[in-house]
Amino acid sequence: MTEANTRRRARSGGGAARRAERTAVRIETAKYIERNIPNFEVLNEEALEIIESNAETILAEVGVNFVDNPAALERWKNAGADIDGERVRIPRGLARELIKTAPSEFTQHARNPEKSVVVGGRNLVLAPVYGPPFVRDAQGGRRYATMDDFNKFVKLAYMSKWLHHSGGTVCEPTDVPVNKRHLDMLMAHMTLSDKPFMGSVTDPSRAQDSVEMCEILFGKEFVQENTVMTSLTNINSPMTFDDVMMGSLEVYAANNQACIISPFIVGGAMAPVSVAGTLTQVLAEVLAGVAYSQIIRPGAPAIFGAFVSSIDMNSGAPTFGTPEASLVTYGAGQLARRLGLPYRSAGSFCGSKLPDAQAAYETANSLNMGLMAGVNFMLHSCGWLEGGLVADFEKFVMDADQLGVLHGVAKGVAFDDNAQAMDAIREVGPGGHYLGCAHTQANFKDAFWKSELLDYKPFETWEDEGGRDTRQLATSRVEHLLANYQQPQLDPAIHAALNEYIEKKKASMPDAFA
């Protein structure tokens, strides 16, 4: 675990000094989670073999569409697939053979080497919400996101102890032209934080811009030999790979950068209503997507993605935190591990309009299933609201606080001499208490996870302090973190080169808002 203190107040003795020390802002980033607990598995060997066989049948007989992408069709033809118009039928076993070159784990490097992450294996990397066009906070309510909002979310992610990753489009800043906003978003991740981040996928040219900006930040040779970005490649389920997402994948894979190949599933709309049918389609789509990344560049990092929700059959709205989504998430984890691929799924999913009880229930269900399912990269781990339409400031810090619980559970149960606590049991004996014993004194600071947000005070104290609910506490924490933010240092020459690149790019094209 690494720690950088951005603001320390001098000790002057007495209670005031101790209170100042407790409230001083320390930027401490926990290492990515390394699980010491088993994965939860819901499918037996027979079920897994059925799903795998059915997925191969889909690829061979039904096929997948690669639309508006003649070059992709030619690549598939050369790899041994059957091409009929834009339909690609992949013979049984071909996709599995192609994906053998994809690494089972990889390091995504941060500009601060202490914050680099390893994706895959027993690890879990937590990244914030991605993609909402709206933001919400207690003061301004629900509104279209701006670049100022985006910058604030990047700062909050940088300040959040339990987040390992800065993410990508934490909200969609609508006050910047569509064709230029990716430049400002990347600049924010590169300069306002020193955690790993994601590249743009809204156009292949913007993916190329992402690579070129990383070459300025890390050095061109380093980028070609190492992974410094992840990117989200959504499949247009059912079984359609569009030219924009595939074009971006082609850029990232060719440059050795990681692609999350992720079907976008709303059960009953984009996939069958049954868990087994959805898992079969998810596997078929991932096999085709990862295989294509390996056609572009064997060995390019790829992540097995599964974004899954169910549907409310009355309104047609997506639902989250449901048992069906959990079962798909658990099952997809088993399938990913059998393929030897890192796994992306789960998050702080909820359909609520506010950070209320519904949001808490659904989010808790979604976060816990991700931990138990063996997820390696959890996008949307904090800030998600209203089915992903809204990035909420208060919910961002609520969720980020609760991510500490995942770290605690993932540690598992220690059984060294200290954990067995036999000396403490002997010291206290029958009828005593453990508050003052030597074992408690030695371990109390780290024995239990501590919330930096929730209120555990006695009722009278809570009432005297204004009787604030969790959302009000979260509002105060957002204000506190942003007020105490300090930008991580970056070589001025690199900063200037990034500014120059962005200015030239913006000057080369007119503004476009569509």
Secondary structure, DSSP 8 states (H G I E B T S, - for coil): -EEE-S------SHHHHHHHHHHS--EEE---EE--S-------HHHHHHHHHHHHHIIIII-EEETT-HHHHHHHHHHT-EEETTEEE--TTHHHHHGGGS-SEEEE--SSGGG-EEEETTEEEE------SEEEETTTEEEE--HHHHHHHHHHHHH-TT-----S-SS--TTS-TTTHHHHHHHHHHHH--S-EE---SSHHHHHHHHHHHHHHH-HHHHHHSB-EEEEEEEBTTTEE-HHHHHHHHHHHHTT-EEEEEEEEEBTTTB-SSHHHHHHHHHHHHHHHHHHHHHHSTT--EEEEEEEEEE-TTT--EE-S-HHHHHHHHHHHHHHHHHT--EEE--S----SSSSHHHHHHHHHHHHHHHHTT-SEETT-S-EEGGGTEEEHHHHHHHHHHHHHHHHHHT----SHHHH-HHHHHHH-TT--STTSHHHHHHTTTSS---SS---S-HHHHHHTT---HHHHHHHHHHHHHHT-------HHHHHHHHHHHHHHHHTS-----
